[in-house]
Amino acid sequence: MSTEPVHGTWEPRPAARWEDAFLTGNGHHGALVSGDPHDDRTVVTHHTLVRPGEGDDGHRLPPRLADRLPLLQDRLLSGDREAAEGFTDGRPLRWVRAFHPAFQVRLRRPDGVPAPEGYRRTLDFTTGVAQAAGAGWTSRVFVSRADDVIVQHVTGPGLTLDVSLDHRLPGAPTGLGVGHGAVLTPEGALLSLRARYPGSDLACTGVTLVAVTGGRTALAPPGVHIEGARSVLLLTRVRRHTGEADVVAEGRALRELLGEDPPSYDGLLDRHLPLHRTAYRRVTLDLAADPGERLLAGSELLARPRSAALLERLFAAGRYHLLSSSGLFPPRLTGLWTGDWDTAWSGAFTNDANLNLQTASAAAAALPEVTEALASLIQRQLPDWRDNARAVFGTRGVVAPAHSDGESGHSYHFSREYPLHLWTAGADWLLKPLVDHDETHGARDPRTAAALAEVALFYEDFLTRTDSEGRLVVVPSYSPENRPANASWGTVDAAMDLSAARHALLTAAAYHPEHADRWRALADRLPPHRINGDGALAEWARPGLEDSYDHRHLSHLYGVWPLDEITPYDTPELAAAARRALELRGAENDSAHGHLHHALIAARLRDGERVAHALGQVLDGDFFHASLMSAHYPHRHVYNADAAHTLPAVLIEALVQSTPDRLVLLPAPLPAYPSGRLHGIRTRFGATLDLTWSPDGATAVLRPTRTHRIDLWTSAGAEPLDLVAGEDRVLTPKAR
């Protein structure tokens, strides 16, 4: 019986749907592994695979509206609540370019071969290996972090297989220009598949080196036929490119990875493990689950939605999938994976909640790999962010888009109902995890410092209008993706915009002392939040704008989470108003991200019951596939990584919260899980923390790397705590 959480999952059957395929990835390449012994299909993905745009690419630049901005501001400030509806260049709604799969590597066995006895497919989170096995036959797949290659190793007595690369996946365009290549090589064969996008010089090309031990290999277009082999090792890469790819050079690069004769799967795995396993193992959660339940298949656990063993496994799977989808980019709406060309919402990076929620645990859960992926995306897109600021607002500095395909950071996805080009808070939200990372590690990244300065420059130029009391006004302003009950979407002084502007200016001032006085003075002139007639923090601080409560987004509570602007400790009146706003908020369409966003805010407000309820909406709502990847809606409708990647952050925030000067232990414990251990958490004051709790009390072990005084908050109240670098501290806060 398992006496500790299980770091993996398993199923007794192959994946019948691509959504149930086990996932592996290195942040560049991804693989969805079906584990079917008769037709073993591995879908190959890569973060760069987005379809070329259709129509006028001029519509993929930000709209040039800066010369019309003063008139819009005048109209909004004069009380014209519909003024922003015409603030556009007349273009139609243009989605960002859609993420898509490349192809599937297929290994088919002859008809009539019986299924192996004792079949089982497994996914090991500690190694990233997806395995299917039974009666002497084994197929193992992982994506190497060391070599950036998809590795598949099949072993068994007298293997007879047809190996091919197959582009025929759901939603694949009929006009794809598909070309296959297959040549025999000394080690076996080299296969290639080129798919050219309709009407474009862009294409993606996949290359698979097939290394065969024993038996015979013969061409069987479009692939090869292998008979009587002891093992087959496949190495696969895919590239998006213009013109034609150099398949020979790609094959040569793959051949160099083999190293040994016969080629060694173990050697490839050994190079990968230190990079993956070390990262995955940094943080673990133990909820004292029933040992018998820990041994159940994932699909069986999902049928027990309140099981501690399920929550342990989803926490582990969430960290595993988040790590595996982060590298070249952070995770998309679908992480790094899809088996369908018609990916919902383009499989985009959606920056007004989804990406932000998915990366919420990066600093605390010790995944700097995720933070670095986010930093890299931001750095590549900063020139486009500058274009957004100039074109729409006529300012210096940067404005982030609400949606991106990874290639472009231009704001061009907007419409009357979604005037996302008016949203100015995105850069602050995207930079917040990078600031958290700097606080955790005690060093300021020059890239983050430079980006913060550009955000501050934008606000210097943009915040020029004032109200009758001389306070600055954010105009136009937008609260994603909601509108006042009595006005249009583009308005004045959305609470999120106020919080983001204040935070960005104050954070930039902390990074740049030479400009601190100017930027702090600007932040001080912003208006305060408003408490409405219901006693709730208003979504729009502008008097007269009425709240619309039933909405999946909770943008107005940005000051509570992820910021520390509104807390029960420093601003109790505003925290009470935020709690009232949370109570009044509806779930609208039951989006997973809405429920877990709700849970994160509730945790900051020390409301464990509300955290448990919001988490329960997801656990009870059948949001998880057998792969333990999640869906956007209940009943596994629309493949989406929001719930999978955000859930670890919810559990961490319920148990431990930190700022550079504060530690909060058990702020919102979940009543259904009275005992447990959280190991390896990183705090923003530079200490690693292990927390153990039970009905009898709690113990926290702090391992500080910096000498610092903080405030320790528990259910008994606050007390100062002096930490000395290199000296462990054992804390035993009283039980509630």
Secondary structure, DSSP 8 states (H G I E B T S, - for coil): --SS--SEEEESS--SSGGGSEEEE-SSEEEEE---SSEEEEEEEETT-B----S-GGGGS----GGGHHHHHHHHHTT-TTGGGG-S-S--------B---EEEEEE--TT----TT-EEEEETTTTEEEEEETTEEEEEEE-TTT--EEEEEEEEEEEEEEEEE---TT--TT-EEEEEEEEETTEEEEEEEEE-TTSSEEEEEEEEEEEESSEEEEETTEEEEEEEEEEEEEEEEEEEES---HHHHHHHHHHHH-SSS--HHHHHHHHHHHHHHHHTT-EEE----HHHHTS-HHHHHTSTT-HHHHHHHHHHHHHHHHHT-SSS--BTTBT--S-SS-GGGG-EETTTHHHHHTTTTTTTT-HHHHHHHHHHHHHHHHHHHHHIIIII--SS----SEE-SS--------SS--GGG---HHHHHHHHHHHHHHHHT---HHHHHHHHHHHHHHHHH---B-TTS-B---SB--TT---TTS-SSBS-BHHHHHHHHHHHHHHHHH-GGGHHHHHHHHHTS----B-TTSSB-SB-STT-----B-S--GGGTTTTTSSSS-TTT-HHHHHHHHHHHHH-B-TTT-HHHHHHHHHHHHHTT-HHHHHHHHHHHHTTT-B-TTS-BEEETTTEEE-SHHHHHHHHHHHHHHEEEETTEEEESSS--TT--SEEEEEEE-TTSEEEEEEEETTEEEEEEEESS-EEEEEEETTEEEEEEE-TT--EEE-----
